[in-house]
Amino acid sequence: MNLTVGQRAPLSNLAINDTVQITLKFTRHSPIEMDISCFALDAAGKLISDDDIVFYNQPTSPCGQINLTHYES
């Protein structure tokens, strides 16, 4: 799946189960900073709480199942 700047993509579009590891790889063609966020939603598609937003300043969800890690290649 290819994403564009600002695009949102629900994991349900990937036809995966809830225990799979997902790796995002991207190539940066400019000196801009990139930010990746993950929002944990309930069955109705609503954000559970602000604590369930995983991003650079909060890299792990309260349940510990969503983790943001950074690798340099």
PDB file with SEQRES, HELIX, SHEET and CRYST1 records, atoms N, CA, C and O in Angstrom:
SEQRES   1 A   73  MET ASN LEU THR VAL GLY GLN ARG ALA PRO LEU SER ASN          
SEQRES   2 A   73  LEU ALA ILE ASN ASP THR VAL GLN ILE THR LEU LYS PHE          
SEQRES   3 A   73  THR ARG HIS SER PRO ILE GLU MET ASP ILE SER CYS PHE          
SEQRES   4 A   73  ALA LEU ASP ALA ALA GLY LYS LEU ILE SER ASP ASP ASP          
SEQRES   5 A   73  ILE VAL PHE TYR ASN GLN PRO THR SER PRO CYS GLY GLN          
SEQRES   6 A   73  ILE ASN LEU THR HIS TYR GLU SER                              
HELIX    1 AA1 LEU A   11  LEU A   14  5                                   4    
HELIX    2 AA2 ASP A   50  ASP A   52  5                                   3    
SHEET    1 AA1 2 CYS A  38  PHE A  39  0                                        
SHEET    2 AA1 2 ILE A  53  VAL A  54 -1                                        
CRYST1    1.000    1.000    1.000  90.00  90.00  90.00 P 1           1          
ATOM      1  N   MET A   1       0.845  -1.163   0.000  1.00  0.00           N  
ATOM      2  CA  MET A   1       0.000   0.000   0.000  1.00  0.00           C  
ATOM      3  C   MET A   1       0.893   1.229   0.000  1.00  0.00           C  
ATOM      4  O   MET A   1       1.842   1.301   0.781  1.00  0.00           O  
ATOM      5  N   ASN A   2       0.615   2.169  -0.837  1.00  0.00           N  
ATOM      6  CA  ASN A   2       1.335   3.436  -0.883  1.00  0.00           C  
ATOM      7  C   ASN A   2       0.453   4.529  -0.304  1.00  0.00           C  
ATOM      8  O   ASN A   2      -0.734   4.622  -0.620  1.00  0.00           O  
ATOM      9  N   LEU A   3       1.052   5.361   0.553  1.00  0.00           N  
ATOM     10  CA  LEU A   3       0.332   6.469   1.165  1.00  0.00           C  
ATOM     11  C   LEU A   3       0.907   7.781   0.661  1.00  0.00           C  
ATOM     12  O   LEU A   3       2.084   7.863   0.310  1.00  0.00           O  
ATOM     13  N   THR A   4       0.066   8.802   0.629  1.00  0.00           N  
ATOM     14  CA  THR A   4       0.523  10.135   0.277  1.00  0.00           C  
ATOM     15  C   THR A   4       0.510  11.008   1.527  1.00  0.00           C  
ATOM     16  O   THR A   4      -0.066  10.626   2.545  1.00  0.00           O  
ATOM     17  N   VAL A   5       1.130  12.154   1.458  1.00  0.00           N  
ATOM     18  CA  VAL A   5       1.207  13.065   2.600  1.00  0.00           C  
ATOM     19  C   VAL A   5      -0.194  13.374   3.120  1.00  0.00           C  
ATOM     20  O   VAL A   5      -1.072  13.777   2.358  1.00  0.00           O  
ATOM     21  N   GLY A   6      -0.395  13.182   4.417  1.00  0.00           N  
ATOM     22  CA  GLY A   6      -1.669  13.489   5.049  1.00  0.00           C  
ATOM     23  C   GLY A   6      -2.728  12.415   4.928  1.00  0.00           C  
ATOM     24  O   GLY A   6      -3.819  12.556   5.482  1.00  0.00           O  
ATOM     25  N   GLN A   7      -2.429  11.353   4.221  1.00  0.00           N  
ATOM     26  CA  GLN A   7      -3.427  10.303   4.006  1.00  0.00           C  
ATOM     27  C   GLN A   7      -3.634   9.477   5.275  1.00  0.00           C  
ATOM     28  O   GLN A   7      -2.694   9.228   6.031  1.00  0.00           O  
ATOM     29  N   ARG A   8      -4.854   9.067   5.489  1.00  0.00           N  
ATOM     30  CA  ARG A   8      -5.210   8.180   6.594  1.00  0.00           C  
ATOM     31  C   ARG A   8      -5.574   6.829   6.011  1.00  0.00           C  
ATOM     32  O   ARG A   8      -6.195   6.750   4.951  1.00  0.00           O  
ATOM     33  N   ALA A   9      -5.193   5.777   6.695  1.00  0.00           N  
ATOM     34  CA  ALA A   9      -5.494   4.434   6.204  1.00  0.00           C  
ATOM     35  C   ALA A   9      -5.843   3.521   7.375  1.00  0.00           C  
ATOM     36  O   ALA A   9      -4.983   3.233   8.208  1.00  0.00           O  
ATOM     37  N   PRO A  10      -7.077   3.068   7.451  1.00  0.00           N  
ATOM     38  CA  PRO A  10      -7.439   2.137   8.522  1.00  0.00           C  
ATOM     39  C   PRO A  10      -6.762   0.787   8.302  1.00  0.00           C  
ATOM     40  O   PRO A  10      -6.657   0.310   7.172  1.00  0.00           O  
ATOM     41  N   LEU A  11      -6.309   0.184   9.383  1.00  0.00           N  
ATOM     42  CA  LEU A  11      -5.662  -1.122   9.272  1.00  0.00           C  
ATOM     43  C   LEU A  11      -6.615  -2.188   8.758  1.00  0.00           C  
ATOM     44  O   LEU A  11      -6.178  -3.196   8.202  1.00  0.00           O  
ATOM     45  N   SER A  12      -7.902  -1.978   8.938  1.00  0.00           N  
ATOM     46  CA  SER A  12      -8.882  -2.945   8.437  1.00  0.00           C  
ATOM     47  C   SER A  12      -8.814  -3.071   6.919  1.00  0.00           C  
ATOM     48  O   SER A  12      -9.235  -4.085   6.364  1.00  0.00           O  
ATOM     49  N   ASN A  13      -8.292  -2.058   6.247  1.00  0.00           N  
ATOM     50  CA  ASN A  13      -8.126  -2.139   4.790  1.00  0.00           C  
ATOM     51  C   ASN A  13      -7.045  -3.121   4.380  1.00  0.00           C  
ATOM     52  O   ASN A  13      -6.981  -3.521   3.218  1.00  0.00           O  
ATOM     53  N   LEU A  14      -6.197  -3.514   5.317  1.00  0.00           N  
ATOM     54  CA  LEU A  14      -5.095  -4.410   5.002  1.00  0.00           C  
ATOM     55  C   LEU A  14      -5.465  -5.881   5.155  1.00  0.00           C  
ATOM     56  O   LEU A  14      -4.655  -6.743   4.814  1.00  0.00           O  
ATOM     57  N   ALA A  15      -6.630  -6.193   5.644  1.00  0.00           N  
ATOM     58  CA  ALA A  15      -7.095  -7.573   5.839  1.00  0.00           C  
ATOM     59  C   ALA A  15      -6.099  -8.374   6.677  1.00  0.00           C  
ATOM     60  O   ALA A  15      -5.648  -9.444   6.268  1.00  0.00           O  
ATOM     61  N   ILE A  16      -5.759  -7.838   7.860  1.00  0.00           N  
ATOM     62  CA  ILE A  16      -4.843  -8.509   8.778  1.00  0.00           C  
ATOM     63  C   ILE A  16      -5.539  -8.724  10.108  1.00  0.00           C  
ATOM     64  O   ILE A  16      -6.571  -8.116  10.390  1.00  0.00           O  
ATOM     65  N   ASN A  17      -4.961  -9.599  10.925  1.00  0.00           N  
ATOM     66  CA  ASN A  17      -5.544  -9.783  12.258  1.00  0.00           C  
ATOM     67  C   ASN A  17      -4.916  -8.781  13.225  1.00  0.00           C  
ATOM     68  O   ASN A  17      -4.062  -7.988  12.829  1.00  0.00           O  
ATOM     69  N   ASP A  18      -5.330  -8.814  14.474  1.00  0.00           N  
ATOM     70  CA  ASP A  18      -4.891  -7.791  15.428  1.00  0.00           C  
ATOM     71  C   ASP A  18      -3.590  -8.129  16.146  1.00  0.00           C  
ATOM     72  O   ASP A  18      -3.236  -7.459  17.116  1.00  0.00           O  
ATOM     73  N   THR A  19      -2.868  -9.157  15.691  1.00  0.00           N  
ATOM     74  CA  THR A  19      -1.611  -9.505  16.346  1.00  0.00           C  
ATOM     75  C   THR A  19      -0.414  -9.429  15.403  1.00  0.00           C  
ATOM     76  O   THR A  19       0.667  -9.907  15.747  1.00  0.00           O  
ATOM     77  N   VAL A  20      -0.581  -8.855  14.257  1.00  0.00           N  
ATOM     78  CA  VAL A  20       0.496  -8.788  13.274  1.00  0.00           C  
ATOM     79  C   VAL A  20       1.376  -7.556  13.503  1.00  0.00           C  
ATOM     80  O   VAL A  20       0.887  -6.509  13.926  1.00  0.00           O  
ATOM     81  N   GLN A  21       2.671  -7.688  13.222  1.00  0.00           N  
ATOM     82  CA  GLN A  21       3.571  -6.537  13.286  1.00  0.00           C  
ATOM     83  C   GLN A  21       3.527  -5.818  11.953  1.00  0.00           C  
ATOM     84  O   GLN A  21       3.603  -6.447  10.897  1.00  0.00           O  
ATOM     85  N   ILE A  22       3.406  -4.507  12.001  1.00  0.00           N  
ATOM     86  CA  ILE A  22       3.342  -3.697  10.789  1.00  0.00           C  
ATOM     87  C   ILE A  22       4.584  -2.823  10.737  1.00  0.00           C  
ATOM     88  O   ILE A  22       4.921  -2.149  11.711  1.00  0.00           O  
ATOM     89  N   THR A  23       5.257  -2.838   9.606  1.00  0.00           N  
ATOM     90  CA  THR A  23       6.445  -2.019   9.415  1.00  0.00           C  
ATOM     91  C   THR A  23       6.178  -1.024   8.304  1.00  0.00           C  
ATOM     92  O   THR A  23       5.750  -1.400   7.213  1.00  0.00           O  
ATOM     93  N   LEU A  24       6.429   0.243   8.582  1.00  0.00           N  
ATOM     94  CA  LEU A  24       6.305   1.292   7.572  1.00  0.00           C  
ATOM     95  C   LEU A  24       7.701   1.709   7.150  1.00  0.00           C  
ATOM     96  O   LEU A  24       8.542   2.026   7.990  1.00  0.00           O  
ATOM     97  N   LYS A  25       7.942   1.708   5.867  1.00  0.00           N  
ATOM     98  CA  LYS A  25       9.220   2.174   5.339  1.00  0.00           C  
ATOM     99  C   LYS A  25       8.939   3.323   4.389  1.00  0.00           C  
ATOM    100  O   LYS A  25       7.996   3.269   3.600  1.00  0.00           O  
ATOM    101  N   PHE A  26       9.746   4.345   4.464  1.00  0.00           N  
ATOM    102  CA  PHE A  26       9.543   5.459   3.557  1.00  0.00           C  
ATOM    103  C   PHE A  26      10.878   6.064   3.182  1.00  0.00           C  
ATOM    104  O   PHE A  26      11.861   5.968   3.916  1.00  0.00           O  
ATOM    105  N   THR A  27      10.885   6.680   2.033  1.00  0.00           N  
ATOM    106  CA  THR A  27      12.056   7.379   1.534  1.00  0.00           C  
ATOM    107  C   THR A  27      11.736   8.858   1.523  1.00  0.00           C  
ATOM    108  O   THR A  27      10.702   9.280   1.005  1.00  0.00           O  
ATOM    109  N   ARG A  28      12.598   9.611   2.077  1.00  0.00           N  
ATOM    110  CA  ARG A  28      12.397  11.046   2.185  1.00  0.00           C  
ATOM    111  C   ARG A  28      13.185  11.732   1.077  1.00  0.00           C  
ATOM    112  O   ARG A  28      14.398  11.554   0.971  1.00  0.00           O  
ATOM    113  N   HIS A  29      12.494  12.515   0.253  1.00  0.00           N  
ATOM    114  CA  HIS A  29      13.132  13.224  -0.846  1.00  0.00           C  
ATOM    115  C   HIS A  29      13.328  14.706  -0.564  1.00  0.00           C  
ATOM    116  O   HIS A  29      13.682  15.466  -1.466  1.00  0.00           O  
ATOM    117  N   SER A  30      13.107  15.119   0.658  1.00  0.00           N  
ATOM    118  CA  SER A  30      13.308  16.517   1.029  1.00  0.00           C  
ATOM    119  C   SER A  30      13.696  16.566   2.503  1.00  0.00           C  
ATOM    120  O   SER A  30      13.564  15.567   3.209  1.00  0.00           O  
ATOM    121  N   PRO A  31      14.171  17.710   2.973  1.00  0.00           N  
ATOM    122  CA  PRO A  31      14.625  17.805   4.368  1.00  0.00           C  
ATOM    123  C   PRO A  31      13.493  18.000   5.390  1.00  0.00           C  
ATOM    124  O   PRO A  31      13.763  18.401   6.522  1.00  0.00           O  
ATOM    125  N   ILE A  32      12.256  17.732   5.023  1.00  0.00           N  
ATOM    126  CA  ILE A  32      11.142  17.925   5.959  1.00  0.00           C  
ATOM    127  C   ILE A  32      11.119  16.810   7.003  1.00  0.00           C  
ATOM    128  O   ILE A  32      11.619  15.710   6.768  1.00  0.00           O  
ATOM    129  N   GLU A  33      10.539  17.110   8.138  1.00  0.00           N  
ATOM    130  CA  GLU A  33      10.353  16.105   9.176  1.00  0.00           C  
ATOM    131  C   GLU A  33       9.097  15.302   8.880  1.00  0.00           C  
ATOM    132  O   GLU A  33       8.136  15.831   8.322  1.00  0.00           O  
ATOM    133  N   MET A  34       9.102  14.041   9.245  1.00  0.00           N  
ATOM    134  CA  MET A  34       7.927  13.192   9.049  1.00  0.00           C  
ATOM    135  C   MET A  34       7.395  12.761  10.406  1.00  0.00           C  
ATOM    136  O   MET A  34       8.153  12.558  11.353  1.00  0.00           O  
ATOM    137  N   ASP A  35       6.090  12.629  10.479  1.00  0.00           N  
ATOM    138  CA  ASP A  35       5.433  12.235  11.716  1.00  0.00           C  
ATOM    139  C   ASP A  35       4.434  11.147  11.391  1.00  0.00           C  
ATOM    140  O   ASP A  35       3.583  11.315  10.518  1.00  0.00           O  
ATOM    141  N   ILE A  36       4.535  10.048  12.082  1.00  0.00           N  
ATOM    142  CA  ILE A  36       3.590   8.943  11.917  1.00  0.00           C  
ATOM    143  C   ILE A  36       2.847   8.775  13.230  1.00  0.00           C  
ATOM    144  O   ILE A  36       3.466   8.717  14.292  1.00  0.00           O  
ATOM    145  N   SER A  37       1.541   8.698  13.166  1.00  0.00           N  
ATOM    146  CA  SER A  37       0.716   8.535  14.356  1.00  0.00           C  
ATOM    147  C   SER A  37      -0.212   7.351  14.167  1.00  0.00           C  
ATOM    148  O   SER A  37      -0.586   7.004  13.046  1.00  0.00           O  
ATOM    149  N   CYS A  38      -0.576   6.739  15.279  1.00  0.00           N  
ATOM    150  CA  CYS A  38      -1.528   5.629  15.258  1.00  0.00           C  
ATOM    151  C   CYS A  38      -2.608   5.941  16.290  1.00  0.00           C  
ATOM    152  O   CYS A  38      -2.303   6.311  17.424  1.00  0.00           O  
ATOM    153  N   PHE A  39      -3.864   5.790  15.895  1.00  0.00           N  
ATOM    154  CA  PHE A  39      -4.995   6.079  16.765  1.00  0.00           C  
ATOM    155  C   PHE A  39      -5.728   4.780  17.076  1.00  0.00           C  
ATOM    156  O   PHE A  39      -6.203   4.105  16.162  1.00  0.00           O  
ATOM    157  N   ALA A  40      -5.825   4.425  18.342  1.00  0.00           N  
ATOM    158  CA  ALA A  40      -6.574   3.237  18.746  1.00  0.00           C  
ATOM    159  C   ALA A  40      -8.050   3.615  18.848  1.00  0.00           C  
ATOM    160  O   ALA A  40      -8.428   4.484  19.634  1.00  0.00           O  
ATOM    161  N   LEU A  41      -8.871   2.952  18.045  1.00  0.00           N  
ATOM    162  CA  LEU A  41     -10.301   3.269  17.981  1.00  0.00           C  
ATOM    163  C   LEU A  41     -11.132   2.149  18.577  1.00  0.00           C  
ATOM    164  O   LEU A  41     -10.710   0.993  18.605  1.00  0.00           O  
ATOM    165  N   ASP A  42     -12.322   2.505  19.056  1.00  0.00           N  
ATOM    166  CA  ASP A  42     -13.238   1.487  19.561  1.00  0.00           C  
ATOM    167  C   ASP A  42     -14.045   0.894  18.405  1.00  0.00           C  
ATOM    168  O   ASP A  42     -13.814   1.243  17.247  1.00  0.00           O  
ATOM    169  N   ALA A  43     -14.972   0.019  18.703  1.00  0.00           N  
ATOM    170  CA  ALA A  43     -15.762  -0.656  17.666  1.00  0.00           C  
ATOM    171  C   ALA A  43     -16.584   0.319  16.828  1.00  0.00           C  
ATOM    172  O   ALA A  43     -16.926   0.018  15.684  1.00  0.00           O  
ATOM    173  N   ALA A  44     -16.903   1.484  17.388  1.00  0.00           N  
ATOM    174  CA  ALA A  44     -17.680   2.493  16.661  1.00  0.00           C  
ATOM    175  C   ALA A  44     -16.784   3.405  15.822  1.00  0.00           C  
ATOM    176  O   ALA A  44     -17.277   4.314  15.153  1.00  0.00           O  
ATOM    177  N   GLY A  45     -15.453   3.164  15.855  1.00  0.00           N  
ATOM    178  CA  GLY A  45     -14.538   3.985  15.082  1.00  0.00           C  
ATOM    179  C   GLY A  45     -14.164   5.288  15.751  1.00  0.00           C  
ATOM    180  O   GLY A  45     -13.661   6.201  15.095  1.00  0.00           O  
ATOM    181  N   LYS A  46     -14.404   5.388  17.053  1.00  0.00           N  
ATOM    182  CA  LYS A  46     -14.089   6.608  17.812  1.00  0.00           C  
ATOM    183  C   LYS A  46     -12.813   6.394  18.627  1.00  0.00           C  
ATOM    184  O   LYS A  46     -12.540   5.291  19.101  1.00  0.00           O  
ATOM    185  N   LEU A  47     -12.036   7.477  18.778  1.00  0.00           N  
ATOM    186  CA  LEU A  47     -10.823   7.427  19.585  1.00  0.00           C  
ATOM    187  C   LEU A  47     -11.190   7.032  21.016  1.00  0.00           C  
ATOM    188  O   LEU A  47     -12.094   7.616  21.615  1.00  0.00           O  
ATOM    189  N   ILE A  48     -10.489   6.047  21.552  1.00  0.00           N  
ATOM    190  CA  ILE A  48     -10.794   5.567  22.903  1.00  0.00           C  
ATOM    191  C   ILE A  48     -10.497   6.662  23.930  1.00  0.00           C  
ATOM    192  O   ILE A  48     -11.355   6.992  24.748  1.00  0.00           O  
ATOM    193  N   SER A  49      -9.304   7.218  23.892  1.00  0.00           N  
ATOM    194  CA  SER A  49      -8.932   8.352  24.748  1.00  0.00           C  
ATOM    195  C   SER A  49      -7.679   8.986  24.164  1.00  0.00           C  
ATOM    196  O   SER A  49      -7.050   8.420  23.269  1.00  0.00           O  
ATOM    197  N   ASP A  50      -7.317  10.156  24.666  1.00  0.00           N  
ATOM    198  CA  ASP A  50      -6.098  10.806  24.189  1.00  0.00           C  
ATOM    199  C   ASP A  50      -4.863   9.956  24.460  1.00  0.00           C  
ATOM    200  O   ASP A  50      -3.867  10.062  23.744  1.00  0.00           O  
ATOM    201  N   ASP A  51      -4.921   9.119  25.484  1.00  0.00           N  
ATOM    202  CA  ASP A  51      -3.807   8.231  25.793  1.00  0.00           C  
ATOM    203  C   ASP A  51      -3.602   7.173  24.712  1.00  0.00           C  
ATOM    204  O   ASP A  51      -2.536   6.562  24.643  1.00  0.00           O  
ATOM    205  N   ASP A  52      -4.592   6.954  23.882  1.00  0.00           N  
ATOM    206  CA  ASP A  52      -4.523   5.930  22.843  1.00  0.00           C  
ATOM    207  C   ASP A  52      -4.074   6.482  21.494  1.00  0.00           C  
ATOM    208  O   ASP A  52      -4.348   5.880  20.456  1.00  0.00           O  
ATOM    209  N   ILE A  53      -3.392   7.612  21.503  1.00  0.00           N  
ATOM    210  CA  ILE A  53      -2.743   8.153  20.309  1.00  0.00           C  
ATOM    211  C   ILE A  53      -1.254   7.861  20.466  1.00  0.00           C  
ATOM    212  O   ILE A  53      -0.618   8.331  21.410  1.00  0.00           O  
ATOM    213  N   VAL A  54      -0.706   7.086  19.543  1.00  0.00           N  
ATOM    214  CA  VAL A  54       0.709   6.737  19.590  1.00  0.00           C  
ATOM    215  C   VAL A  54       1.432   7.601  18.564  1.00  0.00           C  
ATOM    216  O   VAL A  54       1.074   7.609  17.387  1.00  0.00           O  
ATOM    217  N   PHE A  55       2.459   8.334  19.020  1.00  0.00           N  
ATOM    218  CA  PHE A  55       3.221   9.234  18.158  1.00  0.00           C  
ATOM    219  C   PHE A  55       4.583   9.457  18.798  1.00  0.00           C  
ATOM    220  O   PHE A  55       4.895   8.816  19.802  1.00  0.00           O  
ATOM    221  N   TYR A  56       5.400  10.346  18.249  1.00  0.00           N  
ATOM    222  CA  TYR A  56       6.783  10.526  18.711  1.00  0.00           C  
ATOM    223  C   TYR A  56       6.908  10.813  20.196  1.00  0.00           C  
ATOM    224  O   TYR A  56       7.867  10.361  20.822  1.00  0.00           O  
ATOM    225  N   ASN A  57       5.977  11.544  20.778  1.00  0.00           N  
ATOM    226  CA  ASN A  57       6.062  11.927  22.183  1.00  0.00           C  
ATOM    227  C   ASN A  57       5.396  10.916  23.120  1.00  0.00           C  
ATOM    228  O   ASN A  57       5.571  10.995  24.336  1.00  0.00           O  
ATOM    229  N   GLN A  58       4.653   9.994  22.579  1.00  0.00           N  
ATOM    230  CA  GLN A  58       3.987   8.941  23.352  1.00  0.00           C  
ATOM    231  C   GLN A  58       4.071   7.660  22.513  1.00  0.00           C  
ATOM    232  O   GLN A  58       3.091   7.287  21.868  1.00  0.00           O  
ATOM    233  N   PRO A  59       5.238   6.976  22.513  1.00  0.00           N  
ATOM    234  CA  PRO A  59       5.495   5.894  21.569  1.00  0.00           C  
ATOM    235  C   PRO A  59       4.830   4.546  21.884  1.00  0.00           C  
ATOM    236  O   PRO A  59       4.964   3.602  21.105  1.00  0.00           O  
ATOM    237  N   THR A  60       4.126   4.443  23.000  1.00  0.00           N  
ATOM    238  CA  THR A  60       3.491   3.178  23.354  1.00  0.00           C  
ATOM    239  C   THR A  60       2.071   3.424  23.845  1.00  0.00           C  
ATOM    240  O   THR A  60       1.815   4.363  24.598  1.00  0.00           O  
ATOM    241  N   SER A  61       1.153   2.569  23.408  1.00  0.00           N  
ATOM    242  CA  SER A  61      -0.238   2.684  23.867  1.00  0.00           C  
ATOM    243  C   SER A  61      -0.341   2.175  25.303  1.00  0.00           C  
ATOM    244  O   SER A  61       0.534   1.436  25.752  1.00  0.00           O  
ATOM    245  N   PRO A  62      -1.398   2.558  26.035  1.00  0.00           N  
ATOM    246  CA  PRO A  62      -1.562   2.124  27.422  1.00  0.00           C  
ATOM    247  C   PRO A  62      -1.565   0.597  27.579  1.00  0.00           C  
ATOM    248  O   PRO A  62      -1.091   0.077  28.589  1.00  0.00           O  
ATOM    249  N   CYS A  63      -2.092  -0.111  26.591  1.00  0.00           N  
ATOM    250  CA  CYS A  63      -2.136  -1.572  26.677  1.00  0.00           C  
ATOM    251  C   CYS A  63      -0.808  -2.213  26.289  1.00  0.00           C  
ATOM    252  O   CYS A  63      -0.604  -3.403  26.525  1.00  0.00           O  
ATOM    253  N   GLY A  64       0.095  -1.436  25.697  1.00  0.00           N  
ATOM    254  CA  GLY A  64       1.403  -1.940  25.307  1.00  0.00           C  
ATOM    255  C   GLY A  64       1.439  -2.686  23.989  1.00  0.00           C  
ATOM    256  O   GLY A  64       2.493  -3.183  23.593  1.00  0.00           O  
ATOM    257  N   GLN A  65       0.308  -2.775  23.300  1.00  0.00           N  
ATOM    258  CA  GLN A  65       0.261  -3.524  22.045  1.00  0.00           C  
ATOM    259  C   GLN A  65       0.624  -2.694  20.827  1.00  0.00           C  
ATOM    260  O   GLN A  65       0.904  -3.255  19.767  1.00  0.00           O  
ATOM    261  N   ILE A  66       0.626  -1.377  20.949  1.00  0.00           N  
ATOM    262  CA  ILE A  66       1.001  -0.511  19.837  1.00  0.00           C  
ATOM    263  C   ILE A  66       2.269   0.224  20.257  1.00  0.00           C  
ATOM    264  O   ILE A  66       2.276   0.950  21.252  1.00  0.00           O  
ATOM    265  N   ASN A  67       3.341   0.029  19.490  1.00  0.00           N  
ATOM    266  CA  ASN A  67       4.632   0.645  19.799  1.00  0.00           C  
ATOM    267  C   ASN A  67       5.197   1.299  18.560  1.00  0.00           C  
ATOM    268  O   ASN A  67       5.170   0.723  17.473  1.00  0.00           O  
ATOM    269  N   LEU A  68       5.704   2.495  18.726  1.00  0.00           N  
ATOM    270  CA  LEU A  68       6.362   3.200  17.632  1.00  0.00           C  
ATOM    271  C   LEU A  68       7.856   3.145  17.883  1.00  0.00           C  
ATOM    272  O   LEU A  68       8.345   3.652  18.893  1.00  0.00           O  
ATOM    273  N   THR A  69       8.573   2.531  16.968  1.00  0.00           N  
ATOM    274  CA  THR A  69      10.029   2.463  17.083  1.00  0.00           C  
ATOM    275  C   THR A  69      10.618   3.058  15.821  1.00  0.00           C  
ATOM    276  O   THR A  69       9.975   3.076  14.771  1.00  0.00           O  
ATOM    277  N   HIS A  70      11.835   3.540  15.927  1.00  0.00           N  
ATOM    278  CA  HIS A  70      12.492   4.218  14.806  1.00  0.00           C  
ATOM    279  C   HIS A  70      13.786   3.483  14.492  1.00  0.00           C  
ATOM    280  O   HIS A  70      14.605   3.238  15.378  1.00  0.00           O  
ATOM    281  N   TYR A  71      13.960   3.139  13.230  1.00  0.00           N  
ATOM    282  CA  TYR A  71      15.175   2.481  12.778  1.00  0.00           C  
ATOM    283  C   TYR A  71      15.794   3.290  11.659  1.00  0.00           C  
ATOM    284  O   TYR A  71      15.097   3.702  10.732  1.00  0.00           O  
ATOM    285  N   GLU A  72      17.072   3.518  11.732  1.00  0.00           N  
ATOM    286  CA  GLU A  72      17.814   4.173  10.636  1.00  0.00           C  
ATOM    287  C   GLU A  72      18.430   3.069   9.794  1.00  0.00           C  
ATOM    288  O   GLU A  72      18.973   2.103  10.331  1.00  0.00           O  
ATOM    289  N   SER A  73      18.350   3.207   8.495  1.00  0.00           N  
ATOM    290  CA  SER A  73      18.982   2.193   7.653  1.00  0.00           C  
ATOM    291  C   SER A  73      20.217   2.740   6.994  1.00  0.00           C  
ATOM    292  O   SER A  73      20.884   2.027   6.244  1.00  0.00           O  
TER     293      SER A  73                                                      
END                                                                             
